[in-house]
Amino acid sequence: MEINFVDVGLGSCQIIHLGDQSAIVIDCGLKSDHIALQFLKKLGIVTIRRLITSHSDNDHTGGAVSILDAYQDNIEQILAVQDHKWLETKYWQRIDYFIRTGVLMGKNVKRLEIESTAKQVWGKTKDSRLRLFSPSFIENQKAQVDKTANGTSAVLVLDHLGHRVVFAGDSELPQWKEILERRKQKSLDCDVLTVSHHGGLTDATDSELDWLYAKAISAKFAVLSVGTRQNPKHPRPEIVARLLSSGAKVLCTQLTNQCHDNPSLLHPAVLTPLAPFGRSADDAARGQSSCIGCAGTIVATISNAGCNISRLREHQSAVDKLANDPAGHPLCRN
């Protein structure tokens, strides 16, 4: 099994390649670049087992319309959170149109919501399954009243061959308190974590961040999907610092000026991107320099040999070199 944390800039897209020309898609990046769809085509994906959006922000649902159009006859299930933005999204409007015209069957479109325990959304055995850990009905209702899509973002957990990947979406601190309560205060340990809200978790105090990454979540690798831009809000240095102190290796898809005074000087990337690509590799091919890759698209492979990050050693060496550059100051080396 191969999990691709696709470089879509400041957005989110994960594609789980199941190995039989089929995949699970969790979030779809932005509408403007169609990176998620192009990536699926590059992988030779024929069937999408689950098309999942964690919540309705455009940087998570934007690319879903093009995927839906391209794979409309080959999607087993569509899963989404019904937050306060959902019915206004172009994605839902396209789903509704396809149901009305008979292209999609309504029974194959389902709401992401748990009851008292985690809910299985894919897989048949404990050795290989994808489960939903949040939101609950009450969490969803509260977030709708507060009009915060992040507060009801889906948290999904993939278990395969004794290894675990946590997809945190844009989940917020109250959800993690509920998750830990449902787990009877047992930390959610994993091999790979997609860090919530691109490392920009809001409304969390220092002590709450300490609790989150010391008590609630423990990861060997922390993936942050961020974009090259001026005055970035993602990732927050204090979140990177806590991830590092927890023992996680931090991997960012793109480089920001929090880590280098002038990222464009490193065009196309800190680590030269490979195909299948992502946003920074796509910009490199077009001769543009707006999206500067750090790790670029990050690929985790789970097999009987373990959970391994492709090109990890090369990337860590490239970041070490960046740290020795007078203009470089990578957060993951502070």
C-alpha atoms as a printed R data frame, in Angstrom:
    type eleno elety resid chain resno       x      y       z
1   ATOM     1    CA   MET     A     1   0.000  0.000   0.000
2   ATOM     2    CA   GLU     A     2   1.264  3.439  -0.934
3   ATOM     3    CA   ILE     A     3   0.045  6.668   0.668
4   ATOM     4    CA   ASN     A     4   0.742  9.815  -1.346
5   ATOM     5    CA   PHE     A     5   0.631 13.114   0.522
6   ATOM     6    CA   VAL     A     6   0.232 15.152  -2.625
7   ATOM     7    CA   ASP     A     7   1.925 18.529  -2.909
8   ATOM     8    CA   VAL     A     8  -1.042 20.797  -3.675
9   ATOM     9    CA   GLY     A     9   0.375 23.897  -2.006
10  ATOM    10    CA   LEU     A    10  -1.687 25.335   0.841
11  ATOM    11    CA   GLY     A    11  -4.407 22.716   0.592
12  ATOM    12    CA   SER     A    12  -4.834 19.047   1.342
13  ATOM    13    CA   CYS     A    13  -4.895 15.870  -0.725
14  ATOM    14    CA   GLN     A    14  -3.956 12.314   0.176
15  ATOM    15    CA   ILE     A    15  -4.231  9.441  -2.283
16  ATOM    16    CA   ILE     A    16  -4.011  5.890  -0.938
17  ATOM    17    CA   HIS     A    17  -2.934  3.620  -3.789
18  ATOM    18    CA   LEU     A    18  -4.366  0.190  -3.006
19  ATOM    19    CA   GLY     A    19  -2.275 -1.574  -5.630
20  ATOM    20    CA   ASP     A    20  -5.001 -2.854  -7.972
21  ATOM    21    CA   GLN     A    21  -5.618  0.265 -10.100
22  ATOM    22    CA   SER     A    22  -7.832  1.509  -7.287
23  ATOM    23    CA   ALA     A    23  -7.437  4.222  -4.696
24  ATOM    24    CA   ILE     A    24  -8.957  6.048  -1.771
25  ATOM    25    CA   VAL     A    25  -8.894  9.836  -2.046
26  ATOM    26    CA   ILE     A    26  -8.969 11.974   1.101
27  ATOM    27    CA   ASP     A    27  -9.415 15.645   0.187
28  ATOM    28    CA   CYS     A    28  -8.738 16.995  -3.270
29  ATOM    29    CA   GLY     A    29  -6.794 20.243  -3.087
30  ATOM    30    CA   LEU     A    30  -7.732 23.416  -4.941
31  ATOM    31    CA   LYS     A    31 -10.014 23.741  -7.939
32  ATOM    32    CA   SER     A    32  -7.606 25.823 -10.001
33  ATOM    33    CA   ASP     A    33  -4.819 23.318 -10.650
34  ATOM    34    CA   HIS     A    34  -6.495 19.858 -10.953
35  ATOM    35    CA   ILE     A    35  -3.367 18.336  -9.380
36  ATOM    36    CA   ALA     A    36  -5.354 15.598  -7.618
37  ATOM    37    CA   LEU     A    37  -7.017 14.416 -10.839
38  ATOM    38    CA   GLN     A    38  -3.748 14.523 -12.764
39  ATOM    39    CA   PHE     A    39  -2.058 12.527 -10.008
40  ATOM    40    CA   LEU     A    40  -4.742  9.822 -10.159
41  ATOM    41    CA   LYS     A    41  -4.260  9.571 -13.912
42  ATOM    42    CA   LYS     A    42  -0.480  9.344 -13.510
43  ATOM    43    CA   LEU     A    43  -0.947  6.440 -11.082
44  ATOM    44    CA   GLY     A    44  -3.204  4.657 -13.569
45  ATOM    45    CA   ILE     A    45  -6.156  4.632 -11.170
46  ATOM    46    CA   VAL     A    46  -9.320  3.174 -12.682
47  ATOM    47    CA   THR     A    47 -11.576  2.859  -9.619
48  ATOM    48    CA   ILE     A    48 -11.960  5.152  -6.627
49  ATOM    49    CA   ARG     A    49 -13.101  3.042  -3.679
50  ATOM    50    CA   ARG     A    50 -13.821  6.067  -1.496
51  ATOM    51    CA   LEU     A    51 -13.895  9.742  -2.445
52  ATOM    52    CA   ILE     A    52 -13.689 11.532   0.895
53  ATOM    53    CA   THR     A    53 -13.719 15.218   1.803
54  ATOM    54    CA   SER     A    54 -12.919 16.017   5.427
55  ATOM    55    CA   HIS     A    55 -14.886 19.304   5.374
56  ATOM    56    CA   SER     A    56 -16.111 21.898   2.911
57  ATOM    57    CA   ASP     A    57 -13.301 24.461   2.740
58  ATOM    58    CA   ASN     A    58 -12.237 25.040  -0.847
59  ATOM    59    CA   ASP     A    59  -8.632 23.974  -0.283
60  ATOM    60    CA   HIS     A    60  -9.986 20.498   0.529
61  ATOM    61    CA   THR     A    61 -12.984 20.183  -1.837
62  ATOM    62    CA   GLY     A    62 -11.957 22.367  -4.780
63  ATOM    63    CA   GLY     A    63 -10.465 19.562  -6.873
64  ATOM    64    CA   ALA     A    64 -13.281 17.118  -6.081
65  ATOM    65    CA   VAL     A    65 -15.532 18.338  -8.916
66  ATOM    66    CA   SER     A    66 -13.012 17.444 -11.619
67  ATOM    67    CA   ILE     A    67 -12.434 14.018 -10.017
68  ATOM    68    CA   LEU     A    68 -16.188 13.426  -9.845
69  ATOM    69    CA   ASP     A    69 -16.589 14.374 -13.500
70  ATOM    70    CA   ALA     A    70 -13.736 12.101 -14.614
71  ATOM    71    CA   TYR     A    71 -14.618  9.066 -12.453
72  ATOM    72    CA   GLN     A    72 -18.398  9.378 -12.135
73  ATOM    73    CA   ASP     A    73 -18.953  5.771 -13.254
74  ATOM    74    CA   ASN     A    74 -16.108  4.370 -11.159
75  ATOM    75    CA   ILE     A    75 -16.595  5.723  -7.641
76  ATOM    76    CA   GLU     A    76 -17.853  3.182  -5.119
77  ATOM    77    CA   GLN     A    77 -18.741  5.647  -2.355
78  ATOM    78    CA   ILE     A    78 -18.661  9.389  -1.778
79  ATOM    79    CA   LEU     A    79 -18.202 10.381   1.864
80  ATOM    80    CA   ALA     A    80 -18.462 13.932   3.187
81  ATOM    81    CA   VAL     A    81 -19.077 15.938   6.333
82  ATOM    82    CA   GLN     A    82 -22.280 17.977   6.280
83  ATOM    83    CA   ASP     A    83 -20.937 21.212   7.754
84  ATOM    84    CA   HIS     A    84 -22.495 24.665   7.416
85  ATOM    85    CA   LYS     A    85 -20.814 25.261   4.030
86  ATOM    86    CA   TRP     A    86 -21.646 21.899   2.444
87  ATOM    87    CA   LEU     A    87 -24.856 22.688   0.583
88  ATOM    88    CA   GLU     A    88 -23.293 25.792  -0.980
89  ATOM    89    CA   THR     A    89 -20.263 24.012  -2.434
90  ATOM    90    CA   LYS     A    90 -19.967 23.384  -6.149
91  ATOM    91    CA   TYR     A    91 -19.003 19.843  -5.218
92  ATOM    92    CA   TRP     A    92 -22.361 19.110  -3.537
93  ATOM    93    CA   GLN     A    93 -24.215 20.852  -6.353
94  ATOM    94    CA   ARG     A    94 -22.516 18.573  -8.876
95  ATOM    95    CA   ILE     A    95 -23.297 15.487  -6.750
96  ATOM    96    CA   ASP     A    96 -26.932 16.589  -6.479
97  ATOM    97    CA   TYR     A    97 -27.142 17.098 -10.252
98  ATOM    98    CA   PHE     A    98 -25.674 13.633 -10.920
99  ATOM    99    CA   ILE     A    99 -28.154 12.028  -8.504
100 ATOM   100    CA   ARG     A   100 -31.089 13.844 -10.103
101 ATOM   101    CA   THR     A   101 -30.010 12.773 -13.597
102 ATOM   102    CA   GLY     A   102 -29.358  9.166 -12.602
103 ATOM   103    CA   VAL     A   103 -25.581  9.261 -13.013
104 ATOM   104    CA   LEU     A   104 -25.020  8.567  -9.301
105 ATOM   105    CA   MET     A   105 -27.075  6.502  -6.873
106 ATOM   106    CA   GLY     A   106 -28.024  8.378  -3.739
107 ATOM   107    CA   LYS     A   107 -27.280  5.376  -1.530
108 ATOM   108    CA   ASN     A   108 -23.604  5.642  -2.480
109 ATOM   109    CA   VAL     A   109 -23.294  9.163  -1.053
110 ATOM   110    CA   LYS     A   110 -22.907  9.064   2.718
111 ATOM   111    CA   ARG     A   111 -22.355 11.452   5.606
112 ATOM   112    CA   LEU     A   112 -19.222 11.174   7.719
113 ATOM   113    CA   GLU     A   113 -20.365 10.976  11.338
114 ATOM   114    CA   ILE     A   114 -19.664  8.584  14.184
115 ATOM   115    CA   GLU     A   115 -21.893  7.452  17.014
116 ATOM   116    CA   SER     A   116 -20.247  6.262  20.234
117 ATOM   117    CA   THR     A   117 -17.123  4.683  18.735
118 ATOM   118    CA   ALA     A   118 -14.945  4.873  15.637
119 ATOM   119    CA   LYS     A   119 -16.767  4.007  12.417
120 ATOM   120    CA   GLN     A   120 -15.244  1.846   9.699
121 ATOM   121    CA   VAL     A   121 -15.535  3.429   6.258
122 ATOM   122    CA   TRP     A   122 -13.373  1.019   4.235
123 ATOM   123    CA   GLY     A   123 -11.860 -2.440   4.664
124 ATOM   124    CA   LYS     A   124 -13.059 -5.754   6.019
125 ATOM   125    CA   THR     A   125 -10.421 -6.734   8.567
126 ATOM   126    CA   LYS     A   126  -8.484 -5.134  11.419
127 ATOM   127    CA   ASP     A   127  -5.305 -5.672   9.418
128 ATOM   128    CA   SER     A   128  -6.389 -3.235   6.712
129 ATOM   129    CA   ARG     A   129  -9.119 -0.680   7.377
130 ATOM   130    CA   LEU     A   130  -9.929  3.013   7.335
131 ATOM   131    CA   ARG     A   131 -11.951  4.367  10.264
132 ATOM   132    CA   LEU     A   132 -13.587  7.663  11.145
133 ATOM   133    CA   PHE     A   133 -12.766  8.977  14.648
134 ATOM   134    CA   SER     A   134 -14.517 12.370  14.443
135 ATOM   135    CA   PRO     A   135 -16.940 14.180  14.167
136 ATOM   136    CA   SER     A   136 -19.870 12.933  16.198
137 ATOM   137    CA   PHE     A   137 -23.428 14.172  15.654
138 ATOM   138    CA   ILE     A   138 -23.118 16.627  18.557
139 ATOM   139    CA   GLU     A   139 -19.724 17.934  17.397
140 ATOM   140    CA   ASN     A   140 -21.191 18.468  13.954
141 ATOM   141    CA   GLN     A   141 -24.211 20.341  15.295
142 ATOM   142    CA   LYS     A   142 -22.094 22.591  17.508
143 ATOM   143    CA   ALA     A   143 -19.794 23.428  14.623
144 ATOM   144    CA   GLN     A   144 -22.774 24.250  12.400
145 ATOM   145    CA   VAL     A   145 -24.151 26.628  15.037
146 ATOM   146    CA   ASP     A   146 -20.721 28.249  15.395
147 ATOM   147    CA   LYS     A   147 -20.311 28.284  11.601
148 ATOM   148    CA   THR     A   148 -16.863 26.713  11.723
149 ATOM   149    CA   ALA     A   149 -16.142 24.010   9.178
150 ATOM   150    CA   ASN     A   150 -12.840 23.164  10.854
151 ATOM   151    CA   GLY     A   151 -14.622 22.328  14.110
152 ATOM   152    CA   THR     A   152 -16.341 19.393  12.451
153 ATOM   153    CA   SER     A   153 -13.506 18.262  10.167
154 ATOM   154    CA   ALA     A   154 -13.200 14.520   9.714
155 ATOM   155    CA   VAL     A   155 -10.370 12.692  11.476
156 ATOM   156    CA   LEU     A   156  -9.590  9.416   9.697
157 ATOM   157    CA   VAL     A   157  -7.275  6.595  10.755
158 ATOM   158    CA   LEU     A   158  -5.779  4.026   8.374
159 ATOM   159    CA   ASP     A   159  -4.471  0.755   9.824
160 ATOM   160    CA   HIS     A   160  -2.534 -1.608   7.557
161 ATOM   161    CA   LEU     A   161  -0.219 -4.495   8.453
162 ATOM   162    CA   GLY     A   162   0.287 -3.218  11.977
163 ATOM   163    CA   HIS     A   163   1.079  0.355  10.919
164 ATOM   164    CA   ARG     A   164  -1.057  3.463  11.235
165 ATOM   165    CA   VAL     A   165  -1.587  6.764   9.412
166 ATOM   166    CA   VAL     A   166  -3.748  9.527  10.899
167 ATOM   167    CA   PHE     A   167  -5.401 12.032   8.557
168 ATOM   168    CA   ALA     A   168  -6.290 14.980  10.797
169 ATOM   169    CA   GLY     A   169  -7.858 17.290   8.184
170 ATOM   170    CA   ASP     A   170  -8.402 20.707   9.776
171 ATOM   171    CA   SER     A   171  -9.611 19.260  13.075
172 ATOM   172    CA   GLU     A   172  -9.547 21.441  16.184
173 ATOM   173    CA   LEU     A   173  -8.576 20.905  19.787
174 ATOM   174    CA   PRO     A   174 -12.077 20.141  21.210
175 ATOM   175    CA   GLN     A   175 -12.369 17.232  18.777
176 ATOM   176    CA   TRP     A   176  -9.111 15.740  20.058
177 ATOM   177    CA   LYS     A   177 -10.323 16.026  23.620
178 ATOM   178    CA   GLU     A   178 -13.424 14.060  22.620
179 ATOM   179    CA   ILE     A   179 -11.341 11.492  20.712
180 ATOM   180    CA   LEU     A   180  -9.140 10.929  23.745
181 ATOM   181    CA   GLU     A   181 -12.185 10.649  25.988
182 ATOM   182    CA   ARG     A   182 -13.682  7.985  23.710
183 ATOM   183    CA   ARG     A   183 -10.317  6.174  23.766
184 ATOM   184    CA   LYS     A   184 -10.284  6.266  27.596
185 ATOM   185    CA   GLN     A   185  -7.276  8.645  27.559
186 ATOM   186    CA   LYS     A   186  -5.166  6.326  25.388
187 ATOM   187    CA   SER     A   187  -2.861  8.267  23.064
188 ATOM   188    CA   LEU     A   188  -3.398  7.809  19.333
189 ATOM   189    CA   ASP     A   189   0.024  6.537  18.256
190 ATOM   190    CA   CYS     A   190   0.843  6.412  14.557
191 ATOM   191    CA   ASP     A   191   3.614  6.126  12.015
192 ATOM   192    CA   VAL     A   192   2.505  9.162   9.995
193 ATOM   193    CA   LEU     A   193   0.314 12.138  10.946
194 ATOM   194    CA   THR     A   194  -1.027 14.807   8.626
195 ATOM   195    CA   VAL     A   195  -0.806 17.804  10.918
196 ATOM   196    CA   SER     A   196  -4.125 19.553  11.406
197 ATOM   197    CA   HIS     A   197  -4.790 22.765   9.497
198 ATOM   198    CA   HIS     A   198  -1.374 22.755   7.780
199 ATOM   199    CA   GLY     A   199   0.319 23.274  11.131
200 ATOM   200    CA   GLY     A   200  -1.763 26.358  11.866
201 ATOM   201    CA   LEU     A   201  -4.142 24.995  14.506
202 ATOM   202    CA   THR     A   202  -6.096 27.933  15.897
203 ATOM   203    CA   ASP     A   203  -7.278 28.881  19.390
204 ATOM   204    CA   ALA     A   204  -4.854 26.611  21.239
205 ATOM   205    CA   THR     A   205  -2.754 27.788  24.168
206 ATOM   206    CA   ASP     A   206   0.832 26.667  24.736
207 ATOM   207    CA   SER     A   207  -0.279 24.202  27.413
208 ATOM   208    CA   GLU     A   208  -2.965 22.809  25.102
209 ATOM   209    CA   LEU     A   209  -0.407 22.288  22.331
210 ATOM   210    CA   ASP     A   210   1.830 20.520  24.839
211 ATOM   211    CA   TRP     A   211  -1.084 18.253  25.745
212 ATOM   212    CA   LEU     A   212  -1.999 17.582  22.104
213 ATOM   213    CA   TYR     A   213   1.419 16.384  21.001
214 ATOM   214    CA   ALA     A   214   2.476 14.799  24.300
215 ATOM   215    CA   LYS     A   215  -0.734 13.081  25.405
216 ATOM   216    CA   ALA     A   216  -3.252 12.894  22.557
217 ATOM   217    CA   ILE     A   217  -1.156 12.143  19.452
218 ATOM   218    CA   SER     A   218   2.244 10.547  18.970
219 ATOM   219    CA   ALA     A   219   3.759 10.265  15.483
220 ATOM   220    CA   LYS     A   220   7.049  9.141  13.988
221 ATOM   221    CA   PHE     A   221   6.562 11.400  10.967
222 ATOM   222    CA   ALA     A   222   4.518 14.603  10.781
223 ATOM   223    CA   VAL     A   223   3.469 15.804   7.320
224 ATOM   224    CA   LEU     A   224   2.543 19.457   6.799
225 ATOM   225    CA   SER     A   225   0.856 20.449   3.540
226 ATOM   226    CA   VAL     A   226   1.881 24.097   3.122
227 ATOM   227    CA   GLY     A   227   2.433 26.564   0.286
228 ATOM   228    CA   THR     A   228   5.132 29.059  -0.674
229 ATOM   229    CA   ARG     A   229   3.774 32.527   0.015
230 ATOM   230    CA   GLN     A   230   4.701 35.813   1.635
231 ATOM   231    CA   ASN     A   231   3.929 36.239   5.334
232 ATOM   232    CA   PRO     A   232   2.691 32.666   5.767
233 ATOM   233    CA   LYS     A   233   0.470 31.652   8.677
234 ATOM   234    CA   HIS     A   234   1.275 27.986   8.152
235 ATOM   235    CA   PRO     A   235   3.065 26.289   9.733
236 ATOM   236    CA   ARG     A   236   3.206 27.951  13.142
237 ATOM   237    CA   PRO     A   237   6.741 27.725  14.589
238 ATOM   238    CA   GLU     A   238   5.452 26.693  18.010
239 ATOM   239    CA   ILE     A   239   3.602 23.719  16.485
240 ATOM   240    CA   VAL     A   240   6.676 22.572  14.584
241 ATOM   241    CA   ALA     A   241   8.685 22.909  17.796
242 ATOM   242    CA   ARG     A   242   6.247 20.718  19.721
243 ATOM   243    CA   LEU     A   243   6.192 18.094  17.005
244 ATOM   244    CA   LEU     A   244   9.987 17.963  17.119
245 ATOM   245    CA   SER     A   245  10.038 17.755  20.904
246 ATOM   246    CA   SER     A   246   7.598 14.838  20.720
247 ATOM   247    CA   GLY     A   247  10.146 12.929  18.628
248 ATOM   248    CA   ALA     A   248   8.465 13.326  15.225
249 ATOM   249    CA   LYS     A   249  10.388 14.000  12.035
250 ATOM   250    CA   VAL     A   250   8.719 16.962  10.319
251 ATOM   251    CA   LEU     A   251   8.210 16.939   6.536
252 ATOM   252    CA   CYS     A   252   6.701 19.901   4.654
253 ATOM   253    CA   THR     A   253   5.490 19.696   1.077
254 ATOM   254    CA   GLN     A   254   6.622 23.240   0.202
255 ATOM   255    CA   LEU     A   255   9.026 25.873   1.502
256 ATOM   256    CA   THR     A   256   7.977 29.214   2.997
257 ATOM   257    CA   ASN     A   257   9.974 32.306   3.948
258 ATOM   258    CA   GLN     A   258   9.789 31.109   7.516
259 ATOM   259    CA   CYS     A   259  12.516 28.663   6.471
260 ATOM   260    CA   HIS     A   260  14.429 30.712   3.873
261 ATOM   261    CA   ASP     A   261  14.727 34.450   3.246
262 ATOM   262    CA   ASN     A   262  14.001 34.043  -0.466
263 ATOM   263    CA   PRO     A   263  12.550 30.617  -1.350
264 ATOM   264    CA   SER     A   264  12.460 31.392  -5.085
265 ATOM   265    CA   LEU     A   265  16.274 31.162  -5.127
266 ATOM   266    CA   LEU     A   266  15.861 27.421  -4.504
267 ATOM   267    CA   HIS     A   267  13.536 26.887  -7.483
268 ATOM   268    CA   PRO     A   268  12.193 24.283  -8.107
269 ATOM   269    CA   ALA     A   269  12.706 22.664  -4.695
270 ATOM   270    CA   VAL     A   270  14.942 21.864  -1.748
271 ATOM   271    CA   LEU     A   271  14.744 18.245  -2.933
272 ATOM   272    CA   THR     A   272  14.317 17.933  -6.690
273 ATOM   273    CA   PRO     A   273  10.763 16.651  -7.274
274 ATOM   274    CA   LEU     A   274  10.068 13.394  -9.064
275 ATOM   275    CA   ALA     A   275   7.055 12.214 -11.064
276 ATOM   276    CA   PRO     A   276   4.304 11.412 -10.170
277 ATOM   277    CA   PHE     A   277   4.345 15.021  -9.300
278 ATOM   278    CA   GLY     A   278   2.792 17.701  -7.183
279 ATOM   279    CA   ARG     A   279   2.350 21.433  -7.378
280 ATOM   280    CA   SER     A   280   6.054 22.325  -7.089
281 ATOM   281    CA   ALA     A   281   7.039 19.751  -9.724
282 ATOM   282    CA   ASP     A   282   4.291 21.022 -12.016
283 ATOM   283    CA   ASP     A   283   5.531 24.600 -11.657
284 ATOM   284    CA   ALA     A   284   9.086 23.425 -12.359
285 ATOM   285    CA   ALA     A   285   7.928 21.825 -15.593
286 ATOM   286    CA   ARG     A   286   6.292 25.113 -16.613
287 ATOM   287    CA   GLY     A   287   9.321 27.199 -15.659
288 ATOM   288    CA   GLN     A   288   7.467 29.009 -12.869
289 ATOM   289    CA   SER     A   289   8.774 29.676  -9.374
290 ATOM   290    CA   SER     A   290   5.672 30.404  -7.290
291 ATOM   291    CA   CYS     A   291   5.604 27.039  -5.520
292 ATOM   292    CA   ILE     A   292   8.962 25.943  -4.127
293 ATOM   293    CA   GLY     A   293   9.015 22.343  -2.974
294 ATOM   294    CA   CYS     A   294  10.621 21.158   0.222
295 ATOM   295    CA   ALA     A   295   9.868 17.427   0.322
296 ATOM   296    CA   GLY     A   296   7.276 17.904  -2.449
297 ATOM   297    CA   THR     A   297   4.833 15.019  -2.706
298 ATOM   298    CA   ILE     A   298   5.616 12.685   0.196
299 ATOM   299    CA   VAL     A   299   5.196  8.953  -0.363
300 ATOM   300    CA   ALA     A   300   4.815  6.458   2.488
301 ATOM   301    CA   THR     A   301   4.900  2.769   1.630
302 ATOM   302    CA   ILE     A   302   3.468  0.191   4.026
303 ATOM   303    CA   SER     A   303   4.496 -3.444   3.533
304 ATOM   304    CA   ASN     A   304   5.579 -6.403   5.600
305 ATOM   305    CA   ALA     A   305   8.973 -4.685   5.786
306 ATOM   306    CA   GLY     A   306   7.478 -1.707   7.646
307 ATOM   307    CA   CYS     A   307   6.349  1.849   6.986
308 ATOM   308    CA   ASN     A   308   8.929  3.752   4.962
309 ATOM   309    CA   ILE     A   309   9.096  7.310   3.614
310 ATOM   310    CA   SER     A   310  10.528  7.441   0.098
311 ATOM   311    CA   ARG     A   311  13.708  9.536  -0.294
312 ATOM   312    CA   LEU     A   312  13.740 10.348   3.421
313 ATOM   313    CA   ARG     A   313  17.527 10.317   3.749
314 ATOM   314    CA   GLU     A   314  17.969 12.517   0.680
315 ATOM   315    CA   HIS     A   315  15.410 15.012   1.960
316 ATOM   316    CA   GLN     A   316  16.903 15.203   5.443
317 ATOM   317    CA   SER     A   317  20.366 15.789   3.932
318 ATOM   318    CA   ALA     A   318  18.943 18.561   1.725
319 ATOM   319    CA   VAL     A   319  17.368 20.257   4.746
320 ATOM   320    CA   ASP     A   320  20.640 19.970   6.680
321 ATOM   321    CA   LYS     A   321  22.320 21.747   3.778
322 ATOM   322    CA   LEU     A   322  19.601 24.407   3.843
323 ATOM   323    CA   ALA     A   323  20.237 24.963   7.555
324 ATOM   324    CA   ASN     A   324  23.877 25.790   6.751
325 ATOM   325    CA   ASP     A   325  22.861 28.351   4.108
326 ATOM   326    CA   PRO     A   326  23.167 31.940   5.470
327 ATOM   327    CA   ALA     A   327  19.647 32.647   4.138
328 ATOM   328    CA   GLY     A   328  18.222 29.377   5.453
329 ATOM   329    CA   HIS     A   329  16.556 28.868   8.812
330 ATOM   330    CA   PRO     A   330  14.358 25.757   8.536
331 ATOM   331    CA   LEU     A   331  11.868 25.474  11.389
332 ATOM   332    CA   CYS     A   332  12.462 21.739  11.581
333 ATOM   333    CA   ARG     A   333  16.119 22.365  12.487
334 ATOM   334    CA   ASN     A   334  15.584 25.022  15.178
